[in-house]
Amino acid sequence: MSDTSSEVSQEESNTLAKGPFQRFLGIIGPGVITGASDDDPSGIGTYSQAGAQLGFDIGWTMLFTFPLMAAIQEIAGRIGRTTGKGISGNLSRYYPAPLLYFVVVLLFVANVINIGADLSAMADALRLLVGGPSPLYVVTFAVICVTTIVFLDYSRYVVVLKWTTLSLFAYVVAMFAAKVPWMDAAKGLFIPHLDWNGAFFSTLLAIFGTTISPYLFFWQASQEVEEEEIKPSARPLKWAPWQASKAFERIHADTLVGMAFSNLIAIAIIFTTAATLHKTGVTDIGSSTEAAKALEPIAGKFAFVIFAVGIIGTGLLAVPVLAGSAAFALGEALHWPVGLVRKPKYEVAFYVSLATATALGSGIVFTPIDPIKALYWSAVINGVCAVPLMVIMMLMAGRSDIMGEFPVQGWLRLLGWLSTIAMALSALGLAADWFL
């Protein structure tokens, strides 16, 4: 038996020796962290506005988007695990340089703006809870995020991210504190409802832009590469096809759990704000912190505190993911050595770009730029970036010279294209709403 076969057999024996919960924790990884980071403070603001403005009638969109976002994220994960390179690394190898730089620059700019909006929301949430100056909190949170991602060992850092995802359950607690009328909520969740007006379709487009974001593709693909590098027996599936079955099974399960978790939290936020703010006529919410503030006189101090704490927890998860995905995209495009598994002294440029993205994001707070308007422009840029990137990913995933024996086929390919079409229609709708 070869050394590689022995290592695989030993890993399988160790897995079987673990209990069900330990095996579950071993399965969850990039997909769950990616899904949880999708519910960042800016996403919370979008879902809060949706629930406040349209009530339970918008809930069905979470079930509609689930298979689409799960499919495109699984495809991103498969690209990373099969090729041993992230999205940007494959773009730089197989596609024209102008296209690569166009995508990477847009992604970096959108991520920086998103980081700024998230840090601002976290700081405002802490100020609502304990008082004090928001700018100081912005800097503090930025330093915490950069310090942990740079100086923590990768295996420990991933554990921190996994446990940080639990902060999202704050919104499930807030939902039960809000005394949701469950029959109305179930009706909104399972029976699609359309209002033929601009407000409804603007909200619908915002939800699509929040649930399907380019930085999520880059992060999950790159994290699959990282996970492969820390396992002695793992190889890119293109060169180790015998590992494909178990790898794809894990990616599928991990992504489904992650995206289901993401949408569960989004549903909880929509239900909470629909049962409280919408019910009492509070329909104009500009950010996640405005939602938390508006909850207090309606749902009580407890719901307000839970909502605000959740904003901080999700921000601590999302900011490193946003900064990390920007650094992975830029680093692979410029052919730097990249990866959180390596020490900063060996990958100075990668870690400097990560810290720079965070610093630039935090710097937005100290400019006259309104973080809420900046977030709108971030959504526009993401929409511009997402559609061509998703088209490229789908073409990439179907090429045998890139994916070897494992081009994406069948239902996954179909859902991936449906997700791309839905995002394209959303981008066109956003453009029409903007220009008309």
Backbone torsions as a table, in degrees:
resi	resn	phi	psi	omega
1	MET	NA	135.2	-178.5
2	SER	-72.1	163.5	178.3
3	ASP	-60.6	-40.6	-179.5
4	THR	-63.3	-44.8	179.2
5	SER	-62.5	-38.1	178.4
6	SER	-64.0	-41.6	179.8
7	GLU	-64.6	-41.3	179.4
8	VAL	-63.8	-44.7	180.0
9	SER	-62.5	-40.2	179.1
10	GLN	-64.5	-40.9	178.3
11	GLU	-62.9	-41.1	179.3
12	GLU	-65.7	-39.2	178.4
13	SER	-64.8	-41.6	178.7
14	ASN	-63.4	-38.4	179.8
15	THR	-64.8	-44.5	-179.0
16	LEU	-66.1	-28.8	-178.8
17	ALA	-73.4	-16.0	-178.3
18	LYS	-83.4	158.2	176.4
19	GLY	-75.5	170.0	-178.2
20	PRO	-57.3	-42.3	-178.1
21	PHE	-67.6	-39.1	178.4
22	GLN	-66.1	-37.8	178.0
23	ARG	-66.2	-38.0	178.2
24	PHE	-62.9	-44.3	178.3
25	LEU	-63.6	-30.8	177.7
26	GLY	-71.6	-29.8	-179.8
27	ILE	-75.5	-46.0	-176.1
28	ILE	-68.8	141.7	-177.9
29	GLY	-169.9	-115.7	-176.8
30	PRO	-54.8	-39.1	-177.5
31	GLY	-65.9	-44.0	-179.0
32	VAL	-69.6	-43.0	178.9
33	ILE	-63.5	-41.2	178.0
34	THR	-63.2	-46.0	180.0
35	GLY	-61.4	-43.2	-179.8
36	ALA	-66.2	-39.1	-179.2
37	SER	-68.2	-19.1	176.4
38	ASP	-65.1	-26.6	177.0
39	ASP	-91.2	55.1	179.5
40	ASP	-78.4	172.8	-178.4
41	PRO	-54.0	-36.1	178.2
42	SER	-69.6	-37.0	175.2
43	GLY	-65.0	-39.6	177.1
44	ILE	-60.0	-39.5	177.1
45	GLY	-62.1	-41.1	178.8
46	THR	-63.8	-46.7	-179.1
47	TYR	-68.1	-34.7	177.5
48	SER	-64.7	-43.8	177.9
49	GLN	-63.5	-40.0	179.7
50	ALA	-61.7	-47.0	179.9
51	GLY	-67.3	-40.0	-179.3
52	ALA	-68.5	-39.4	-174.8
53	GLN	-81.0	-42.1	-171.2
54	LEU	-114.4	-3.9	177.9
55	GLY	67.9	-149.7	-176.3
56	PHE	-72.1	-15.3	-175.0
57	ASP	-64.5	-16.3	-179.4
58	ILE	-94.3	-4.6	-174.8
59	GLY	-60.0	-33.9	-176.9
60	TRP	-60.0	-24.2	-178.5
61	THR	-62.7	-26.2	179.1
62	MET	-69.6	-36.9	175.2
63	LEU	-72.0	-34.7	-179.7
64	PHE	-67.5	-42.6	-176.3
65	THR	-78.9	-19.2	-174.6
66	PHE	-55.9	-55.5	-178.6
67	PRO	-64.6	-29.3	-179.0
68	LEU	-70.5	-47.5	-179.2
69	MET	-70.6	-35.4	178.3
70	ALA	-63.4	-41.2	-178.4
71	ALA	-65.8	-48.6	-175.6
72	ILE	-68.8	-32.2	177.0
73	GLN	-71.9	-37.5	177.2
74	GLU	-64.5	-38.2	177.9
75	ILE	-62.9	-41.9	176.9
76	ALA	-60.9	-44.4	178.7
77	GLY	-62.5	-40.6	179.6
78	ARG	-65.3	-38.5	178.1
79	ILE	-60.1	-46.8	-180.0
80	GLY	-63.5	-46.8	-176.3
81	ARG	-70.3	-33.9	-177.3
82	THR	-76.7	-40.8	-174.2
83	THR	-94.7	-19.8	-175.2
84	GLY	76.1	14.5	178.1
85	LYS	-136.2	152.8	176.4
86	GLY	-76.9	-177.4	-178.9
87	ILE	-60.2	-47.1	-178.2
88	SER	-65.3	-38.0	178.6
89	GLY	-62.3	-40.6	177.2
90	ASN	-71.8	-37.1	175.8
91	LEU	-59.3	-44.2	-176.4
92	SER	-67.5	-25.2	-176.8
93	ARG	-88.7	-33.6	-169.6
94	TYR	-117.0	-6.1	-174.4
95	TYR	-129.9	161.2	-176.8
96	PRO	-61.4	145.1	-177.8
97	ALA	-59.8	-41.1	179.4
98	PRO	-58.6	-38.1	178.0
99	LEU	-65.9	-42.6	178.1
100	LEU	-59.0	-50.0	-176.4
101	TYR	-68.1	-34.7	176.6
102	PHE	-58.9	-50.0	-178.3
103	VAL	-65.4	-44.9	-175.1
104	VAL	-67.2	-42.2	179.9
105	VAL	-64.1	-45.1	178.5
106	LEU	-61.9	-43.3	179.0
107	LEU	-61.1	-45.9	-177.4
108	PHE	-62.1	-45.3	-179.5
109	VAL	-63.5	-46.6	-179.6
110	ALA	-61.9	-40.8	-179.9
111	ASN	-66.2	-40.5	178.4
112	VAL	-60.7	-45.3	179.0
113	ILE	-63.1	-42.4	179.6
114	ASN	-64.3	-39.8	176.7
115	ILE	-60.0	-45.4	179.4
116	GLY	-60.1	-44.5	179.8
117	ALA	-65.1	-39.5	-179.6
118	ASP	-68.1	-44.4	178.3
119	LEU	-62.0	-39.7	178.2
120	SER	-62.9	-42.7	179.5
121	ALA	-65.3	-41.1	178.3
122	MET	-62.0	-43.9	-179.3
123	ALA	-65.0	-42.1	178.7
124	ASP	-65.2	-37.2	178.5
125	ALA	-64.2	-42.4	178.9
126	LEU	-67.2	-37.4	178.1
127	ARG	-64.2	-38.3	177.2
128	LEU	-63.2	-33.5	-176.8
129	LEU	-80.4	-43.7	-171.7
130	VAL	-126.0	-3.7	-175.6
131	GLY	80.3	-175.4	177.9
132	GLY	101.6	177.5	-174.8
133	PRO	-85.5	125.3	179.1
134	SER	-61.0	-42.4	-179.5
135	PRO	-57.1	-38.7	178.0
136	LEU	-63.2	-40.0	179.9
137	TYR	-67.2	-36.7	177.6
138	VAL	-58.2	-49.8	-179.5
139	VAL	-63.2	-42.4	-179.2
140	THR	-61.8	-47.4	179.6
141	PHE	-63.8	-39.2	178.7
142	ALA	-62.3	-43.5	179.4
143	VAL	-64.3	-43.0	178.9
144	ILE	-59.7	-46.6	-177.8
145	CYS	-62.9	-46.0	-178.5
146	VAL	-68.9	-43.2	-177.6
147	THR	-60.8	-45.4	-178.0
148	THR	-66.1	-43.0	-176.8
149	ILE	-71.7	-28.9	-178.2
150	VAL	-84.1	-43.3	-168.9
151	PHE	-101.9	-15.0	176.0
152	LEU	-80.2	139.4	173.1
153	ASP	-58.1	143.0	-173.1
154	TYR	-56.6	-45.5	-177.7
155	SER	-61.6	-37.4	177.5
156	ARG	-73.3	-36.5	-178.6
157	TYR	-65.1	-39.9	178.1
158	VAL	-61.8	-39.6	176.8
159	VAL	-61.7	-41.6	177.6
160	VAL	-59.9	-45.0	-180.0
161	LEU	-63.1	-42.1	180.0
162	LYS	-60.7	-44.7	-178.8
163	TRP	-70.6	-30.5	178.9
164	THR	-64.9	-28.1	178.5
165	THR	-59.5	-24.4	-179.4
166	LEU	-64.6	-21.5	179.5
167	SER	-60.9	-24.0	-179.2
168	LEU	-67.4	-21.2	177.8
169	PHE	-65.8	-11.0	174.5
170	ALA	-56.4	-33.7	-177.8
171	TYR	-76.7	-26.4	172.9
172	VAL	-68.5	-41.5	176.8
173	VAL	-62.3	-44.2	179.3
174	ALA	-62.3	-36.8	179.8
175	MET	-61.9	-45.0	-179.9
176	PHE	-70.5	-27.0	176.6
177	ALA	-73.9	-18.2	-175.2
178	ALA	-85.5	-3.7	178.7
179	LYS	56.5	62.2	-178.2
180	VAL	-70.1	132.8	171.1
181	PRO	-75.6	100.7	-165.8
182	TRP	-66.4	-30.2	178.4
183	MET	-65.8	-43.3	177.3
184	ASP	-65.1	-40.1	-179.4
185	ALA	-64.5	-44.0	179.7
186	ALA	-63.7	-39.1	178.2
187	LYS	-61.2	-45.3	179.6
188	GLY	-67.2	-30.1	-177.4
189	LEU	-76.9	-38.9	-171.3
190	PHE	-105.2	-13.1	-179.9
191	ILE	-116.0	107.9	-179.1
192	PRO	-59.5	137.8	-179.4
193	HIS	-133.1	128.4	180.0
194	LEU	-118.5	132.2	170.5
195	ASP	-109.8	121.3	-175.6
196	TRP	-83.6	70.4	176.6
197	ASN	-146.3	165.0	-175.7
198	GLY	-62.7	-38.2	-177.9
199	ALA	-62.1	-42.0	-179.1
200	PHE	-65.0	-48.1	-176.1
201	PHE	-71.5	-29.4	174.2
202	SER	-64.3	-41.8	177.8
203	THR	-66.2	-41.1	178.4
204	LEU	-60.8	-42.8	178.5
205	LEU	-65.3	-39.0	178.7
206	ALA	-63.3	-38.8	178.9
207	ILE	-64.8	-43.8	176.7
208	PHE	-60.2	-44.4	-179.5
209	GLY	-65.4	-27.5	179.4
210	THR	-81.0	-40.8	-174.9
211	THR	-79.2	-28.0	-178.7
212	ILE	-121.1	96.5	-174.3
213	SER	-122.4	140.6	-177.3
214	PRO	-57.4	-37.2	-176.4
215	TYR	-62.0	-26.9	178.5
216	LEU	-67.2	-36.7	179.2
217	PHE	-64.2	-48.2	-177.9
218	PHE	-62.6	-42.7	-177.2
219	TRP	-64.9	-49.6	-175.2
220	GLN	-65.4	-41.9	178.3
221	ALA	-61.6	-44.7	-179.3
222	SER	-67.1	-35.4	179.3
223	GLN	-70.8	-30.0	173.1
224	GLU	-64.2	-38.1	176.3
225	VAL	-64.1	-42.4	179.6
226	GLU	-63.2	-45.7	179.8
227	GLU	-60.3	-37.8	178.3
228	GLU	-65.4	-39.8	-175.1
229	GLU	-70.0	-26.7	-177.9
230	ILE	-87.4	-6.7	178.0
231	LYS	-101.4	120.4	-174.0
232	PRO	-56.3	-36.2	-174.8
233	SER	-89.3	-11.6	-173.7
234	ALA	-77.7	142.4	176.4
235	ARG	-138.1	158.9	172.1
236	PRO	-55.1	135.0	-173.0
237	LEU	-63.1	-24.5	176.9
238	LYS	-59.2	-30.6	-178.9
239	TRP	-107.7	-8.0	179.3
240	ALA	-135.8	67.0	-173.5
241	PRO	-61.9	-22.2	179.7
242	TRP	-67.8	-15.7	178.5
243	GLN	-89.6	-4.4	-169.0
244	ALA	-66.0	-43.8	-173.5
245	SER	-56.8	-52.2	-178.9
246	LYS	-69.6	-35.3	-179.7
247	ALA	-65.7	-45.7	180.0
248	PHE	-67.1	-36.1	177.2
249	GLU	-62.0	-42.5	180.0
250	ARG	-68.1	-44.9	-179.6
251	ILE	-60.6	-42.5	179.8
252	HIS	-61.2	-49.5	-179.0
253	ALA	-65.1	-44.0	-179.0
254	ASP	-61.2	-44.7	-178.2
255	THR	-69.0	-41.9	178.7
256	LEU	-61.0	-45.0	179.0
257	VAL	-63.3	-44.1	-178.1
258	GLY	-63.5	-45.9	-178.9
259	MET	-72.0	-34.9	175.9
260	ALA	-64.0	-41.7	178.0
261	PHE	-62.6	-43.8	179.1
262	SER	-58.4	-46.6	-177.3
263	ASN	-74.2	-30.7	174.9
264	LEU	-60.3	-44.3	180.0
265	ILE	-67.2	-40.1	177.7
266	ALA	-61.0	-41.8	177.4
267	ILE	-61.7	-43.0	179.6
268	ALA	-60.3	-40.6	179.8
269	ILE	-67.4	-44.9	179.1
270	ILE	-61.5	-45.5	-179.6
271	PHE	-63.7	-40.5	-179.6
272	THR	-61.8	-49.1	-177.3
273	THR	-74.7	-29.7	176.4
274	ALA	-67.4	-40.3	-176.7
275	ALA	-76.3	-16.7	-176.2
276	THR	-116.3	-65.8	-173.7
277	LEU	-70.0	-51.5	-179.3
278	HIS	-61.0	-41.1	-178.3
279	LYS	-60.8	-33.5	-177.6
280	THR	-99.4	8.1	175.0
281	GLY	88.5	8.4	176.3
282	VAL	-88.2	99.9	-171.7
283	THR	-116.0	-4.8	-176.9
284	ASP	-112.5	97.7	-179.7
285	ILE	-117.2	121.2	-176.2
286	GLY	-92.9	-17.3	-177.0
287	SER	-159.9	171.9	178.9
288	SER	-65.9	-35.6	-179.7
289	THR	-71.9	-33.2	174.1
290	GLU	-63.2	-37.5	177.9
291	ALA	-63.9	-44.2	179.5
292	ALA	-61.9	-43.9	-179.1
293	LYS	-64.4	-40.1	-178.8
294	ALA	-70.2	-25.0	-178.5
295	LEU	-69.0	-33.0	-170.3
296	GLU	-57.2	-51.9	-178.5
297	PRO	-70.5	-15.6	-176.3
298	ILE	-98.9	-50.2	-174.8
299	ALA	-102.9	-7.2	176.5
300	GLY	101.3	168.7	-176.6
301	LYS	-61.4	-40.0	-175.7
302	PHE	-61.4	-48.9	180.0
303	ALA	-62.2	-39.5	178.2
304	PHE	-60.9	-47.7	-178.5
305	VAL	-63.5	-45.9	-179.4
306	ILE	-60.3	-44.3	-179.1
307	PHE	-63.1	-43.9	-178.8
308	ALA	-67.7	-41.9	177.9
309	VAL	-62.5	-38.8	178.0
310	GLY	-60.9	-37.4	178.4
311	ILE	-60.3	-44.3	-179.6
312	ILE	-65.7	-45.1	-179.0
313	GLY	-62.7	-44.4	-179.6
314	THR	-68.2	-33.5	177.5
315	GLY	-65.0	-39.4	178.8
316	LEU	-64.9	-24.1	175.6
317	LEU	-85.6	-43.4	-171.1
318	ALA	-75.6	-39.1	-175.9
319	VAL	-60.1	-46.9	176.3
320	PRO	-62.0	-34.2	178.3
321	VAL	-67.5	-43.2	177.4
322	LEU	-62.4	-47.2	179.9
323	ALA	-66.8	-40.7	-179.7
324	GLY	-64.9	-43.0	-179.7
325	SER	-65.8	-36.3	176.2
326	ALA	-64.1	-42.1	-179.7
327	ALA	-67.8	-41.1	177.2
328	PHE	-61.6	-46.1	-178.3
329	ALA	-62.4	-46.8	-179.0
330	LEU	-67.5	-44.3	-177.5
331	GLY	-62.8	-45.2	179.6
332	GLU	-67.8	-35.1	178.7
333	ALA	-63.6	-36.0	-178.2
334	LEU	-96.7	6.7	176.0
335	HIS	62.8	35.4	171.7
336	TRP	-81.7	155.6	167.5
337	PRO	-69.1	127.1	-175.7
338	VAL	-126.5	158.8	173.5
339	GLY	137.1	137.9	178.2
340	LEU	-77.6	-11.4	-179.4
341	VAL	-76.0	-16.0	-177.7
342	ARG	-101.6	157.7	-177.6
343	LYS	-73.9	147.9	-178.7
344	PRO	-56.3	-32.9	-176.8
345	LYS	-67.5	-18.8	178.4
346	TYR	-95.8	-12.1	-178.0
347	GLU	-136.8	57.1	-174.1
348	VAL	-58.7	-48.0	-175.8
349	ALA	-61.5	-42.2	-179.8
350	PHE	-60.6	-49.7	-177.9
351	TYR	-70.7	-32.5	176.7
352	VAL	-66.1	-39.8	179.0
353	SER	-66.6	-36.1	176.8
354	LEU	-63.3	-47.6	179.6
355	ALA	-66.7	-35.4	-179.9
356	THR	-65.4	-42.4	178.0
357	ALA	-59.3	-42.3	179.2
358	THR	-67.2	-43.0	-179.3
359	ALA	-64.3	-42.9	178.4
360	LEU	-63.7	-39.9	177.9
361	GLY	-62.0	-45.7	179.5
362	SER	-67.0	-29.1	-179.7
363	GLY	-67.1	-22.8	178.8
364	ILE	-59.4	-33.0	-178.4
365	VAL	-63.2	-26.3	-176.1
366	PHE	-97.3	14.1	176.8
367	THR	-113.8	169.4	177.5
368	PRO	-70.6	-3.5	-176.7
369	ILE	-67.9	130.2	176.2
370	ASP	-75.1	120.4	-178.8
371	PRO	-57.3	-33.1	-179.4
372	ILE	-69.4	-43.1	176.2
373	LYS	-66.8	-36.8	177.3
374	ALA	-62.0	-37.6	179.0
375	LEU	-65.8	-36.8	176.6
376	TYR	-60.9	-45.4	179.3
377	TRP	-66.7	-32.9	174.7
378	SER	-61.1	-41.5	178.8
379	ALA	-64.3	-39.9	178.3
380	VAL	-62.9	-46.9	179.9
381	ILE	-63.1	-42.3	177.4
382	ASN	-60.0	-40.9	178.5
383	GLY	-63.4	-41.4	177.9
384	VAL	-64.2	-40.0	-176.3
385	CYS	-77.4	-37.4	-170.6
386	ALA	-64.9	-44.7	-172.4
387	VAL	-63.4	-54.9	178.4
388	PRO	-62.4	-34.7	179.1
389	LEU	-64.9	-42.1	179.3
390	MET	-66.0	-38.5	175.9
391	VAL	-61.1	-46.3	179.6
392	ILE	-62.3	-43.5	179.3
393	MET	-60.3	-42.6	-179.7
394	MET	-66.2	-40.5	176.7
395	LEU	-66.3	-42.0	178.9
396	MET	-60.2	-45.3	-176.5
397	ALA	-67.4	-18.1	180.0
398	GLY	-97.0	-2.2	-176.4
399	ARG	-91.1	125.1	-178.8
400	SER	-71.6	-25.4	177.4
401	ASP	-70.8	-20.5	177.0
402	ILE	-96.4	-45.9	-173.0
403	MET	-97.1	-0.4	178.8
404	GLY	62.2	-126.8	-179.7
405	GLU	-79.2	-2.4	-168.1
406	PHE	-122.7	49.0	172.6
407	PRO	-64.3	146.9	-178.9
408	VAL	-71.9	128.9	-176.8
409	GLN	-137.4	178.6	170.9
410	GLY	66.6	-145.0	-174.3
411	TRP	-62.3	-33.2	-179.0
412	LEU	-66.4	-41.1	177.5
413	ARG	-64.8	-41.8	179.0
414	LEU	-61.1	-47.5	179.5
415	LEU	-64.8	-35.4	177.8
416	GLY	-61.9	-43.4	178.0
417	TRP	-69.6	-37.4	176.3
418	LEU	-62.3	-39.9	177.2
419	SER	-62.8	-41.6	179.4
420	THR	-64.5	-43.4	178.7
421	ILE	-64.0	-43.6	179.3
422	ALA	-61.3	-40.0	179.5
423	MET	-69.1	-36.7	177.7
424	ALA	-64.3	-43.3	177.7
425	LEU	-63.1	-38.0	177.8
426	SER	-64.1	-43.5	179.3
427	ALA	-63.5	-40.7	177.2
428	LEU	-64.6	-40.5	177.5
429	GLY	-63.9	-40.0	177.9
430	LEU	-63.4	-42.2	178.8
431	ALA	-64.9	-41.6	179.8
432	ALA	-65.2	-40.6	178.2
433	ASP	-64.8	-31.6	-177.5
434	TRP	-77.2	-43.9	-172.8
435	PHE	-87.8	-28.2	-174.5
436	LEU	-89.8	NA	NA
